[in-house]
Amino acid sequence: MGLEDKYDLEKLRNRTMELVLKKIEKLMEERDDFCKCENCILDLVAYTLNHVKPFYMTSLLGPLDGGKKEKRIELEIDLAIKGGLKRIKEHPHHEDNKNISKYD
């Protein structure tokens, strides 16, 4: 019997992933200078998550350090998104570039 059989692991949250998704959603609304196809967005999410520290917490507890750790992670996320956008624009994982803005 595994942990998921004994405990409600749905209470465990990856706060970093939540922040990454929120920032990329906002980026998609505000900018049109990158491809928004599923491949490119998933690549950007994966790239960003692989370049920032995970921050897990339970749904019952907030940050214990007054949010300082979350602020540091947000800075890491911003830098990782910037790097991810550059890399994905240079090497998209799709044949069709029709979703790329005329400003690219």
N, CA, C and O atoms as CSV, one atom per row, in Angstrom:
chain,resi,resn,atom,element,x,y,z
A,1,MET,N,N,0.835,-1.184,0.000
A,1,MET,CA,C,0.000,0.000,0.000
A,1,MET,C,C,0.885,1.255,0.000
A,1,MET,O,O,1.778,1.387,0.837
A,2,GLY,N,N,0.634,2.171,-0.941
A,2,GLY,CA,C,1.440,3.375,-1.056
A,2,GLY,C,C,0.896,4.523,-0.232
A,2,GLY,O,O,-0.192,4.442,0.338
A,3,LEU,N,N,1.664,5.585,-0.179
A,3,LEU,CA,C,1.248,6.791,0.554
A,3,LEU,C,C,-0.095,7.316,0.069
A,3,LEU,O,O,-0.937,7.730,0.865
A,4,GLU,N,N,-0.287,7.293,-1.263
A,4,GLU,CA,C,-1.542,7.829,-1.794
A,4,GLU,C,C,-2.761,7.028,-1.353
A,4,GLU,O,O,-3.887,7.523,-1.394
A,5,ASP,N,N,-2.528,5.782,-0.929
A,5,ASP,CA,C,-3.629,4.965,-0.400
A,5,ASP,C,C,-3.930,5.289,1.058
A,5,ASP,O,O,-5.048,5.081,1.528
A,6,LYS,N,N,-2.941,5.793,1.762
A,6,LYS,CA,C,-3.097,6.067,3.196
A,6,LYS,C,C,-3.412,7.521,3.507
A,6,LYS,O,O,-4.056,7.824,4.512
A,7,TYR,N,N,-2.958,8.418,2.642
A,7,TYR,CA,C,-3.066,9.850,2.937
A,7,TYR,C,C,-3.673,10.592,1.765
A,7,TYR,O,O,-3.581,10.144,0.622
A,8,ASP,N,N,-4.289,11.718,2.045
A,8,ASP,CA,C,-4.870,12.567,1.010
A,8,ASP,C,C,-3.789,13.502,0.480
A,8,ASP,O,O,-3.576,14.591,1.013
A,9,LEU,N,N,-3.110,13.061,-0.574
A,9,LEU,CA,C,-2.016,13.848,-1.139
A,9,LEU,C,C,-2.517,15.019,-1.975
A,9,LEU,O,O,-1.711,15.817,-2.454
A,10,GLU,N,N,-3.821,15.137,-2.158
A,10,GLU,CA,C,-4.386,16.286,-2.849
A,10,GLU,C,C,-4.180,17.575,-2.045
A,10,GLU,O,O,-4.277,18.677,-2.585
A,11,LYS,N,N,-3.896,17.420,-0.757
A,11,LYS,CA,C,-3.635,18.596,0.090
A,11,LYS,C,C,-2.243,19.160,-0.121
A,11,LYS,O,O,-1.944,20.272,0.312
A,12,LEU,N,N,-1.393,18.392,-0.788
A,12,LEU,CA,C,-0.031,18.828,-1.079
A,12,LEU,C,C,-0.060,19.627,-2.377
A,12,LEU,O,O,-0.541,19.140,-3.400
A,13,ARG,N,N,0.459,20.861,-2.335
A,13,ARG,CA,C,0.428,21.756,-3.498
A,13,ARG,C,C,1.834,22.136,-3.931
A,13,ARG,O,O,2.711,22.376,-3.101
A,14,ASN,N,N,2.033,22.186,-5.223
A,14,ASN,CA,C,3.275,22.691,-5.785
A,14,ASN,C,C,3.029,24.166,-6.113
A,14,ASN,O,O,2.534,24.499,-7.190
A,15,ARG,N,N,3.375,25.025,-5.189
A,15,ARG,CA,C,3.127,26.463,-5.349
A,15,ARG,C,C,3.891,27.029,-6.542
A,15,ARG,O,O,3.410,27.945,-7.209
A,16,THR,N,N,5.079,26.489,-6.812
A,16,THR,CA,C,5.853,26.952,-7.955
A,16,THR,C,C,5.067,26.737,-9.249
A,16,THR,O,O,5.008,27.631,-10.093
A,17,MET,N,N,4.472,25.573,-9.406
A,17,MET,CA,C,3.713,25.307,-10.628
A,17,MET,C,C,2.526,26.257,-10.745
A,17,MET,O,O,2.235,26.756,-11.832
A,18,GLU,N,N,1.846,26.508,-9.640
A,18,GLU,CA,C,0.724,27.446,-9.667
A,18,GLU,C,C,1.177,28.822,-10.143
A,18,GLU,O,O,0.508,29.451,-10.962
A,19,LEU,N,N,2.315,29.288,-9.628
A,19,LEU,CA,C,2.839,30.604,-10.009
A,19,LEU,C,C,3.265,30.634,-11.475
A,19,LEU,O,O,3.022,31.618,-12.174
A,20,VAL,N,N,3.899,29.558,-11.939
A,20,VAL,CA,C,4.340,29.477,-13.329
A,20,VAL,C,C,3.134,29.556,-14.264
A,20,VAL,O,O,3.141,30.323,-15.226
A,21,LEU,N,N,2.109,28.768,-13.981
A,21,LEU,CA,C,0.925,28.769,-14.842
A,21,LEU,C,C,0.256,30.141,-14.867
A,21,LEU,O,O,-0.179,30.609,-15.919
A,22,LYS,N,N,0.178,30.777,-13.704
A,22,LYS,CA,C,-0.439,32.105,-13.626
A,22,LYS,C,C,0.348,33.129,-14.450
A,22,LYS,O,O,-0.236,33.922,-15.188
A,23,LYS,N,N,1.672,33.102,-14.318
A,23,LYS,CA,C,2.506,34.067,-15.043
A,23,LYS,C,C,2.449,33.834,-16.555
A,23,LYS,O,O,2.425,34.792,-17.327
A,24,ILE,N,N,2.427,32.580,-16.976
A,24,ILE,CA,C,2.381,32.291,-18.412
A,24,ILE,C,C,1.005,32.651,-18.976
A,24,ILE,O,O,0.912,33.143,-20.100
A,25,GLU,N,N,-0.055,32.415,-18.218
A,25,GLU,CA,C,-1.391,32.840,-18.659
A,25,GLU,C,C,-1.429,34.359,-18.868
A,25,GLU,O,O,-1.966,34.843,-19.864
A,26,LYS,N,N,-0.862,35.090,-17.930
A,26,LYS,CA,C,-0.830,36.553,-18.034
A,26,LYS,C,C,0.006,36.981,-19.252
A,26,LYS,O,O,-0.376,37.888,-19.991
A,27,LEU,N,N,1.124,36.330,-19.440
A,27,LEU,CA,C,2.003,36.620,-20.569
A,27,LEU,C,C,1.267,36.406,-21.891
A,27,LEU,O,O,1.405,37.207,-22.815
A,28,MET,N,N,0.491,35.337,-21.983
A,28,MET,CA,C,-0.259,35.034,-23.198
A,28,MET,C,C,-1.307,36.105,-23.489
A,28,MET,O,O,-1.584,36.401,-24.652
A,29,GLU,N,N,-1.886,36.684,-22.449
A,29,GLU,CA,C,-2.885,37.739,-22.623
A,29,GLU,C,C,-2.254,39.061,-23.042
A,29,GLU,O,O,-2.847,39.822,-23.806
A,30,GLU,N,N,-1.061,39.330,-22.544
A,30,GLU,CA,C,-0.443,40.641,-22.727
A,30,GLU,C,C,0.464,40.750,-23.949
A,30,GLU,O,O,0.698,41.850,-24.448
A,31,ARG,N,N,0.974,39.628,-24.431
A,31,ARG,CA,C,1.950,39.696,-25.526
A,31,ARG,C,C,1.504,38.849,-26.707
A,31,ARG,O,O,0.782,37.864,-26.555
A,32,ASP,N,N,1.949,39.253,-27.876
A,32,ASP,CA,C,1.639,38.464,-29.065
A,32,ASP,C,C,2.885,38.231,-29.915
A,32,ASP,O,O,2.787,38.023,-31.124
A,33,ASP,N,N,4.047,38.265,-29.283
A,33,ASP,CA,C,5.294,38.122,-30.020
A,33,ASP,C,C,5.901,36.729,-29.902
A,33,ASP,O,O,7.102,36.561,-30.116
A,34,PHE,N,N,5.085,35.725,-29.563
A,34,PHE,CA,C,5.572,34.356,-29.505
A,34,PHE,C,C,4.444,33.399,-29.874
A,34,PHE,O,O,3.263,33.729,-29.767
A,35,CYS,N,N,4.834,32.226,-30.304
A,35,CYS,CA,C,3.865,31.225,-30.736
A,35,CYS,C,C,3.095,30.697,-29.522
A,35,CYS,O,O,3.683,30.392,-28.485
A,36,LYS,N,N,1.776,30.594,-29.667
A,36,LYS,CA,C,0.931,30.142,-28.567
A,36,LYS,C,C,0.296,28.786,-28.865
A,36,LYS,O,O,-0.742,28.441,-28.299
A,37,CYS,N,N,0.924,28.023,-29.756
A,37,CYS,CA,C,0.415,26.684,-30.019
A,37,CYS,C,C,0.681,25.821,-28.783
A,37,CYS,O,O,1.501,26.170,-27.933
A,38,GLU,N,N,-0.017,24.703,-28.698
A,38,GLU,CA,C,0.107,23.841,-27.526
A,38,GLU,C,C,1.538,23.374,-27.293
A,38,GLU,O,O,1.998,23.349,-26.151
A,39,ASN,N,N,2.253,23.003,-28.359
A,39,ASN,CA,C,3.633,22.541,-28.198
A,39,ASN,C,C,4.516,23.604,-27.561
A,39,ASN,O,O,5.273,23.320,-26.632
A,40,CYS,N,N,4.415,24.826,-28.063
A,40,CYS,CA,C,5.274,25.899,-27.555
A,40,CYS,C,C,4.918,26.283,-26.118
A,40,CYS,O,O,5.812,26.533,-25.309
A,41,ILE,N,N,3.621,26.332,-25.791
A,41,ILE,CA,C,3.238,26.683,-24.422
A,41,ILE,C,C,3.655,25.587,-23.454
A,41,ILE,O,O,4.178,25.880,-22.378
A,42,LEU,N,N,3.431,24.325,-23.820
A,42,LEU,CA,C,3.862,23.231,-22.938
A,42,LEU,C,C,5.379,23.222,-22.776
A,42,LEU,O,O,5.891,22.963,-21.687
A,43,ASP,N,N,6.099,23.506,-23.868
A,43,ASP,CA,C,7.563,23.609,-23.765
A,43,ASP,C,C,7.967,24.731,-22.818
A,43,ASP,O,O,8.899,24.574,-22.028
A,44,LEU,N,N,7.271,25.861,-22.892
A,44,LEU,CA,C,7.591,26.994,-22.012
A,44,LEU,C,C,7.306,26.649,-20.551
A,44,LEU,O,O,8.106,26.970,-19.673
A,45,VAL,N,N,6.189,26.008,-20.288
A,45,VAL,CA,C,5.863,25.594,-18.910
A,45,VAL,C,C,6.926,24.616,-18.406
A,45,VAL,O,O,7.448,24.780,-17.304
A,46,ALA,N,N,7.245,23.602,-19.207
A,46,ALA,CA,C,8.227,22.597,-18.788
A,46,ALA,C,C,9.606,23.232,-18.582
A,46,ALA,O,O,10.271,22.958,-17.583
A,47,TYR,N,N,10.032,24.072,-19.516
A,47,TYR,CA,C,11.327,24.742,-19.394
A,47,TYR,C,C,11.385,25.547,-18.097
A,47,TYR,O,O,12.353,25.466,-17.340
A,48,THR,N,N,10.340,26.317,-17.860
A,48,THR,CA,C,10.314,27.167,-16.669
A,48,THR,C,C,10.352,26.334,-15.399
A,48,THR,O,O,11.136,26.621,-14.494
A,49,LEU,N,N,9.516,25.307,-15.319
A,49,LEU,CA,C,9.492,24.459,-14.118
A,49,LEU,C,C,10.834,23.767,-13.891
A,49,LEU,O,O,11.229,23.546,-12.746
A,50,ASN,N,N,11.528,23.427,-14.955
A,50,ASN,CA,C,12.832,22.766,-14.821
A,50,ASN,C,C,13.947,23.726,-14.419
A,50,ASN,O,O,15.048,23.292,-14.081
A,51,HIS,N,N,13.666,25.029,-14.454
A,51,HIS,CA,C,14.697,26.020,-14.127
A,51,HIS,C,C,14.401,26.823,-12.859
A,51,HIS,O,O,15.061,27.828,-12.594
A,52,VAL,N,N,13.429,26.392,-12.090
A,52,VAL,CA,C,13.137,27.046,-10.810
A,52,VAL,C,C,13.011,25.985,-9.722
A,52,VAL,O,O,12.756,24.811,-9.994
A,53,LYS,N,N,13.195,26.430,-8.497
A,53,LYS,CA,C,13.094,25.514,-7.365
A,53,LYS,C,C,11.632,25.200,-7.071
A,53,LYS,O,O,10.787,26.095,-7.081
A,54,PRO,N,N,11.338,23.938,-6.812
A,54,PRO,CA,C,9.961,23.615,-6.418
A,54,PRO,C,C,9.661,24.157,-5.024
A,54,PRO,O,O,10.561,24.273,-4.191
A,55,PHE,N,N,8.418,24.482,-4.776
A,55,PHE,CA,C,7.992,25.005,-3.486
A,55,PHE,C,C,6.675,24.327,-3.138
A,55,PHE,O,O,5.603,24.762,-3.561
A,56,TYR,N,N,6.774,23.267,-2.369
A,56,TYR,CA,C,5.591,22.502,-1.975
A,56,TYR,C,C,5.091,22.967,-0.627
A,56,TYR,O,O,5.862,23.343,0.256
A,57,MET,N,N,3.774,22.931,-0.494
A,57,MET,CA,C,3.156,23.269,0.778
A,57,MET,C,C,1.842,22.511,0.889
A,57,MET,O,O,1.312,22.023,-0.109
A,58,THR,N,N,1.325,22.414,2.088
A,58,THR,CA,C,0.013,21.804,2.238
A,58,THR,C,C,-1.034,22.896,2.110
A,58,THR,O,O,-0.740,24.074,2.316
A,59,SER,N,N,-2.221,22.516,1.781
A,59,SER,CA,C,-3.274,23.519,1.614
A,59,SER,C,C,-3.641,24.162,2.939
A,59,SER,O,O,-4.289,25.208,2.964
A,60,LEU,N,N,-3.230,23.541,4.047
A,60,LEU,CA,C,-3.555,24.065,5.369
A,60,LEU,C,C,-2.572,25.121,5.841
A,60,LEU,O,O,-2.895,25.934,6.707
A,61,LEU,N,N,-1.374,25.111,5.276
A,61,LEU,CA,C,-0.319,26.017,5.735
A,61,LEU,C,C,0.078,26.993,4.638
A,61,LEU,O,O,0.185,26.612,3.472
A,62,GLY,N,N,0.289,28.213,4.999
A,62,GLY,CA,C,0.827,29.202,4.075
A,62,GLY,C,C,2.329,29.228,4.215
A,62,GLY,O,O,2.892,28.446,4.980
A,63,PRO,N,N,2.989,30.109,3.494
A,63,PRO,CA,C,4.441,30.222,3.645
A,63,PRO,C,C,4.816,30.568,5.084
A,63,PRO,O,O,4.207,31.440,5.704
A,64,LEU,N,N,5.815,29.881,5.599
A,64,LEU,CA,C,6.233,30.082,6.982
A,64,LEU,C,C,7.218,31.239,7.133
A,64,LEU,O,O,7.516,31.662,8.250
A,65,ASP,N,N,7.720,31.747,6.015
A,65,ASP,CA,C,8.732,32.809,6.079
A,65,ASP,C,C,8.193,34.161,5.635
A,65,ASP,O,O,8.960,35.012,5.185
A,66,GLY,N,N,6.897,34.370,5.755
A,66,GLY,CA,C,6.319,35.660,5.403
A,66,GLY,C,C,6.276,35.942,3.918
A,66,GLY,O,O,6.143,37.098,3.516
A,67,GLY,N,N,6.386,34.919,3.098
A,67,GLY,CA,C,6.310,35.103,1.652
A,67,GLY,C,C,7.627,35.431,0.986
A,67,GLY,O,O,7.670,35.600,-0.232
A,68,LYS,N,N,8.714,35.529,1.755
A,68,LYS,CA,C,10.021,35.858,1.164
A,68,LYS,C,C,10.434,34.801,0.148
A,68,LYS,O,O,10.938,35.125,-0.927
A,69,LYS,N,N,10.217,33.538,0.494
A,69,LYS,CA,C,10.601,32.460,-0.410
A,69,LYS,C,C,9.794,32.547,-1.706
A,69,LYS,O,O,10.330,32.333,-2.794
A,70,GLU,N,N,8.511,32.859,-1.585
A,70,GLU,CA,C,7.670,32.970,-2.775
A,70,GLU,C,C,8.132,34.115,-3.668
A,70,GLU,O,O,8.111,33.988,-4.892
A,71,LYS,N,N,8.543,35.213,-3.084
A,71,LYS,CA,C,9.043,36.348,-3.872
A,71,LYS,C,C,10.322,35.957,-4.632
A,71,LYS,O,O,10.495,36.330,-5.793
A,72,ARG,N,N,11.210,35.207,-3.973
A,72,ARG,CA,C,12.432,34.745,-4.642
A,72,ARG,C,C,12.080,33.818,-5.802
A,72,ARG,O,O,12.671,33.901,-6.879
A,73,ILE,N,N,11.116,32.940,-5.569
A,73,ILE,CA,C,10.712,32.009,-6.621
A,73,ILE,C,C,10.100,32.767,-7.794
A,73,ILE,O,O,10.328,32.407,-8.949
A,74,GLU,N,N,9.328,33.807,-7.511
A,74,GLU,CA,C,8.740,34.609,-8.592
A,74,GLU,C,C,9.832,35.248,-9.452
A,74,GLU,O,O,9.694,35.319,-10.673
A,75,LEU,N,N,10.899,35.705,-8.833
A,75,LEU,CA,C,12.022,36.262,-9.605
A,75,LEU,C,C,12.671,35.182,-10.465
A,75,LEU,O,O,12.997,35.425,-11.627
A,76,GLU,N,N,12.860,33.990,-9.898
A,76,GLU,CA,C,13.420,32.871,-10.655
A,76,GLU,C,C,12.518,32.531,-11.844
A,76,GLU,O,O,13.000,32.269,-12.947
A,77,ILE,N,N,11.207,32.540,-11.604
A,77,ILE,CA,C,10.244,32.227,-12.658
A,77,ILE,C,C,10.353,33.247,-13.791
A,77,ILE,O,O,10.386,32.871,-14.963
A,78,ASP,N,N,10.407,34.524,-13.448
A,78,ASP,CA,C,10.513,35.572,-14.471
A,78,ASP,C,C,11.753,35.367,-15.341
A,78,ASP,O,O,11.685,35.492,-16.564
A,79,LEU,N,N,12.875,35.056,-14.712
A,79,LEU,CA,C,14.111,34.822,-15.467
A,79,LEU,C,C,14.004,33.568,-16.321
A,79,LEU,O,O,14.456,33.557,-17.466
A,80,ALA,N,N,13.413,32.514,-15.778
A,80,ALA,CA,C,13.273,31.261,-16.521
A,80,ALA,C,C,12.331,31.427,-17.707
A,80,ALA,O,O,12.593,30.888,-18.783
A,81,ILE,N,N,11.247,32.159,-17.528
A,81,ILE,CA,C,10.324,32.402,-18.641
A,81,ILE,C,C,11.037,33.169,-19.752
A,81,ILE,O,O,10.882,32.846,-20.930
A,82,LYS,N,N,11.809,34.174,-19.384
A,82,LYS,CA,C,12.552,34.954,-20.373
A,82,LYS,C,C,13.498,34.047,-21.166
A,82,LYS,O,O,13.564,34.125,-22.393
A,83,GLY,N,N,14.227,33.187,-20.449
A,83,GLY,CA,C,15.138,32.253,-21.115
A,83,GLY,C,C,14.388,31.237,-21.963
A,83,GLY,O,O,14.827,30.890,-23.059
A,84,GLY,N,N,13.264,30.764,-21.457
A,84,GLY,CA,C,12.465,29.791,-22.190
A,84,GLY,C,C,11.899,30.368,-23.476
A,84,GLY,O,O,11.916,29.708,-24.515
A,85,LEU,N,N,11.397,31.598,-23.413
A,85,LEU,CA,C,10.869,32.249,-24.608
A,85,LEU,C,C,11.939,32.364,-25.682
A,85,LEU,O,O,11.688,32.083,-26.854
A,86,LYS,N,N,13.117,32.774,-25.282
A,86,LYS,CA,C,14.227,32.926,-26.234
A,86,LYS,C,C,14.557,31.590,-26.883
A,86,LYS,O,O,14.691,31.496,-28.103
A,87,ARG,N,N,14.685,30.570,-26.062
A,87,ARG,CA,C,15.064,29.247,-26.579
A,87,ARG,C,C,13.986,28.669,-27.492
A,87,ARG,O,O,14.296,28.121,-28.549
A,88,ILE,N,N,12.733,28.789,-27.092
A,88,ILE,CA,C,11.637,28.214,-27.869
A,88,ILE,C,C,11.439,28.971,-29.181
A,88,ILE,O,O,11.116,28.365,-30.202
A,89,LYS,N,N,11.631,30.289,-29.160
A,89,LYS,CA,C,11.545,31.056,-30.408
A,89,LYS,C,C,12.628,30.605,-31.385
A,89,LYS,O,O,12.388,30.515,-32.589
A,90,GLU,N,N,13.813,30.324,-30.863
A,90,GLU,CA,C,14.933,29.899,-31.706
A,90,GLU,C,C,14.760,28.468,-32.202
A,90,GLU,O,O,15.190,28.140,-33.307
A,91,HIS,N,N,14.129,27.606,-31.385
A,91,HIS,CA,C,14.005,26.183,-31.712
A,91,HIS,C,C,12.610,25.659,-31.383
A,91,HIS,O,O,12.459,24.839,-30.477
A,92,PRO,N,N,11.589,26.120,-32.106
A,92,PRO,CA,C,10.232,25.620,-31.820
A,92,PRO,C,C,10.104,24.138,-32.176
A,92,PRO,O,O,10.773,23.657,-33.090
A,93,HIS,N,N,9.264,23.431,-31.470
A,93,HIS,CA,C,9.046,21.998,-31.708
A,93,HIS,C,C,7.808,21.761,-32.554
A,93,HIS,O,O,6.973,20.923,-32.214
A,94,HIS,N,N,7.685,22.487,-33.645
A,94,HIS,CA,C,6.579,22.286,-34.567
A,94,HIS,C,C,6.993,22.766,-35.946
A,94,HIS,O,O,7.919,23.565,-36.089
A,95,GLU,N,N,6.312,22.278,-36.936
A,95,GLU,CA,C,6.611,22.635,-38.318
A,95,GLU,C,C,5.921,23.929,-38.733
A,95,GLU,O,O,6.455,24.697,-39.533
A,96,ASP,N,N,4.752,24.160,-38.193
A,96,ASP,CA,C,3.916,25.269,-38.637
A,96,ASP,C,C,4.141,26.484,-37.752
A,96,ASP,O,O,3.838,26.438,-36.560
A,97,ASN,N,N,4.653,27.543,-38.296
A,97,ASN,CA,C,4.906,28.765,-37.528
A,97,ASN,C,C,3.825,29.807,-37.744
A,97,ASN,O,O,4.071,30.993,-37.524
A,98,LYS,N,N,2.627,29.398,-38.173
A,98,LYS,CA,C,1.584,30.361,-38.510
A,98,LYS,C,C,1.085,31.157,-37.311
A,98,LYS,O,O,0.479,32.213,-37.490
A,99,ASN,N,N,1.328,30.670,-36.074
A,99,ASN,CA,C,0.844,31.369,-34.892
A,99,ASN,C,C,1.800,32.459,-34.415
A,99,ASN,O,O,1.506,33.167,-33.451
A,100,ILE,N,N,2.929,32.595,-35.077
A,100,ILE,CA,C,3.906,33.581,-34.651
A,100,ILE,C,C,3.500,34.956,-35.172
A,100,ILE,O,O,3.088,35.106,-36.322
A,101,SER,N,N,3.620,35.918,-34.333
A,101,SER,CA,C,3.203,37.282,-34.658
A,101,SER,C,C,4.052,37.849,-35.789
A,101,SER,O,O,5.183,37.420,-36.014
A,102,LYS,N,N,3.486,38.816,-36.489
A,102,LYS,CA,C,4.220,39.497,-37.555
A,102,LYS,C,C,5.387,40.295,-37.002
A,102,LYS,O,O,6.259,40.725,-37.757
A,103,TYR,N,N,5.414,40.502,-35.665
A,103,TYR,CA,C,6.486,41.266,-35.040
A,103,TYR,C,C,7.686,40.407,-34.698
A,103,TYR,O,O,8.698,40.928,-34.230
A,104,ASP,N,N,7.601,39.113,-34.918
A,104,ASP,CA,C,8.669,38.194,-34.528
A,104,ASP,C,C,9.844,38.277,-35.465
A,104,ASP,O,O,10.832,37.567,-35.280
